[in-house]
Amino acid sequence: MQIDVWSGYLAGIAIGLFVILHFWLAGKPAGCSTGYGNVCGYLSKKVRYYHEGEYSNKNNMKLWFLIGIPIGGLISALSSTDVWHWSFDMGMYDTVLPQTDAAKAIWLIFGGMLLGFGARLAGACTTGHALVGGAMLNPPSLLAGAVFFLSALIATQLLFNT
């Protein structure tokens, strides 16, 4: 099946324009780890970790940004000329992930939990550091972005070129 995707250059320009537009409209940098923290706070009322600082604000714009990510993906899929269907097909990752749908779900949920913990530990998610912090030339964000990309490169090499 042929899947049409945006040119990397066009997508990069669109993301850059979104970062600028979001900052201009909201007065705050884009990022979704705070929204993720809000969701975790709603789901785990007893965990104090998610009820401090920005995470305690139930009307946080980043929460709506986080909710908009899957909704935007769904709108994109439904408006595509390709036939869309629900699937647990992970493409090339099927070679390294467990084969049953339940095991894949557990593995991906665990990975998402690690991502959330790492974002909280680093003070922002990959969007916040690499895109927004990079656009602002924030030195810690530039370092974090470099570490993210280097880690992804090493992980990909270890998983697919062994």
PyMOL commands that set and color helices and strands:
alter all, ss='L'
color gray80, all
select helices_A, chain A and resi 8-26+33-43+48-50+53-56+61-78+91-95+101-122+126-135+139-160
alter helices_A, ss='H'
color red, helices_A
deselect
rebuild
show_as cartoon
